[in-house]
Amino acid sequence: MAEMSDRQRRLRSLPSVEALAARLHGVPHAMAVRAAREVIALRRDTMDLGTMDGDDAQALDRLETDARERARAAMHPALRPVINATGVILHTNLGRAPLAPAAIDAVSSVATGYSNLEYELAEGRRGSRHAHVEALLCELTGAEAAMVTNNCAAAVLLATAALASGRQVIVSRGQLIEIGGSFRVPEVVGQSGARLVEVGTTNRTRLDDYERAVGPETGAILRAHPSNFRTLGFVEEVSIEDLCGLARRAGLPVIDDVGSGALGEGIPELADEPSVRGSVAAGSALVCFSGDKLLGGPQAGLLVGSTDAVARCRAHPLARAVRPDKLSLAALESTLALYRDPALSAREIPVLRMLTAGEEELRERADLMRAALAEGGACARVMTAAAKVGGGALPLLELEGPVCAVDPGAMELDELSRRLRTGEPPVIARAREGWLMLDPRTLNDAEAHAAAGAVLAALG
Ligand SMILES: *Cc1c(COP(=O)(O)O)cnc(C)c1O
């Protein structure tokens, strides 16, 4: 009975939602009311479990603090920056490529006011949004014409629909790939309105397999780069040169989905990626690639190729549905412009800089984290580990380098990772053999400092 009346007394001592909300100065009213309602309901539940804490005045202060914390969390933007300490350069879950400073400036200036997105200033009449990057793309890839979509999946869909809808598209069985869970070549071909004709086998496809499949119903030959896996052993695929030779003789277009699209010249780490320029030179009607993979720009799909094939894409009804926005175009144009000077692009484009970062630079940054952690009383050391490119590119490439490994001490590694993920700013790191690894490859110096500070706070 005594317990019962104690509970009732405490229930009565709970403030009203309005009264608690009124204490949250500076929080918008609707948000304050929601936070107050939530923490009061929660407190009621814990009372039902028989949990009591402190006296009533203390309890009220706790309620106010909790409500304020809730309101603050609700006011955080849902989409916000995180620190990527995983060493995975193109992490699709973490937004793929960070932009070059020039691209960020371009986005900001175009976002701030009006722009000539679809306006020809010299003529004073309507223009094309694709015009801003077309000349640059042609210059960098050797293509006759170019256009942009909102991503590479859209580029492949549009290319296939524009060149082969209602007809057959020939694809090697070794290239019926899936990228990132939802992009599947057979399904994309299906959605384009074309009919898929599979040739060859999973491991071997030869030129005469394609030759036998070509007929009056054929609309195009599609090649897709197996970006995120490799087959090895008894394997054979037809080179883009031979494929284009066959297509030329048959009067057919080749659509080449190279995926990541390496534009950087003379970067040994990129040697395994199909070159866009090489595919254009071989005679592909359309080459499709991503803006935010190894190119290091914004999310976009790039289509480069012959004047006729690009014109058919632009005229297709899907073109409007998959067109890029002005912010992406601004970022894309300034990123592409950096590629005119290979040394400049390697220095300024974050993805290329991380890819080619030297041992010395990485060791210095790893050591900076180790020292900051040691100073804060945590146990950390510098060891060697392998980072990945990620984003479904170069799956075999291991980027060896020094990383800062943290000993979680008495704390469970999972708990440390959870605290880092839910902190501000969130830090995403990987775990290996009981260590928490902070990889300097995907961090700049300021982020490395912040990551070390976040680990200390999480351990403390
Ligand atoms: C990544 C990739 C895609 C999809 O590109 P998004 O830009 O993510 O739409 C399509 N094809 C290949 C071969 C890829 O590697």
The ligand as an SDF file (V2000), in Angstrom:
LIG
                    3D

 15 15  0  0  0  0  0  0  0  0999 V2000
   28.2270    1.7710  -60.5170 C   0  0  0  0  0  0  0  0  0  0  0  0
   27.8060    1.2260  -61.7970 C   0  0  0  0  0  0  0  0  0  0  0  0
   26.5400    1.5220  -62.3110 C   0  0  0  0  0  0  0  0  0  0  0  0
   25.5800    2.4160  -61.5760 C   0  0  0  0  0  0  0  0  0  0  0  0
   26.0970    3.7010  -61.4590 O   0  0  0  0  0  0  0  0  0  0  0  0
   25.3330    4.8000  -60.5620 P   0  0  0  0  0  0  0  0  0  0  0  0
   26.0320    6.0730  -60.9190 O   0  0  0  0  0  0  0  0  0  0  0  0
   25.5120    4.3810  -59.1590 O   0  0  0  0  0  0  0  0  0  0  0  0
   23.9190    4.8070  -60.9950 O   0  0  0  0  0  0  0  0  0  0  0  0
   26.1900    0.9820  -63.5190 C   0  0  0  0  0  0  0  0  0  0  0  0
   27.0290    0.1490  -64.1830 N   0  0  0  0  0  0  0  0  0  0  0  0
   28.2500   -0.1530  -63.7190 C   0  0  0  0  0  0  0  0  0  0  0  0
   29.1170   -1.0800  -64.5180 C   0  0  0  0  0  0  0  0  0  0  0  0
   28.6920    0.3730  -62.5130 C   0  0  0  0  0  0  0  0  0  0  0  0
   29.8960    0.0730  -62.0330 O   0  0  0  0  0  0  0  0  0  0  0  0
  1  2  1  0
  2  3  1  0
  2 14  2  0
  3  4  1  0
  3 10  2  0
  4  5  1  0
  5  6  1  0
  6  7  2  0
  6  8  1  0
  6  9  1  0
 10 11  1  0
 11 12  2  0
 12 13  1  0
 12 14  1  0
 14 15  1  0
M  END
$$$$
